[in-house]
């Protein structure tokens, strides 16, 4: 009986000390490099594109865009809300100039650049107009991948952003 207790104790000790994971320098560096950064770098800002310029860039290219958050939208650019109350937190729309909702017409959609916010929780929480209506017509820098979005040139996979005003 005493031997069984000793065997259980030894087995428990081996399991307790043998299950630890050694942290390698490579693992440490990998976790640091995958942390989400929200601030746009000075280099990205210096090469930031206007909405009009961003629309002309090839899909799949990583770009930084400087524009005003002018609307919130879901599913389609035709559902865009250009004035409070905003609905939907999955996308925002940028323009080169602040928008006066009363005088904006949908045929002006070529002046718009939709931004998908579903890929990064931090960007979605910080930028969506449904929860942050005070950001309407604020200037931002946003860095991500230029893709077709909502049947027009836009951005998916937001990596970094910075609210300017």
Secondary structure, 3 states (H helix, E strand, C coil): CHHHHHHHHHHHHHHHHHCCCCCCHHHHHHHHHCCCCCCCCHHHHHCCECHHHHHCCCCCCEEEEEEEEEEECCCCHHHCECCCCCCCCCEEEEECCCCCCCCCCHHHHHHEEEEECCCCHHHHHHHCCCCCHHHCCCEEEEEEEEEEECCEEEEEEEEEEEECC
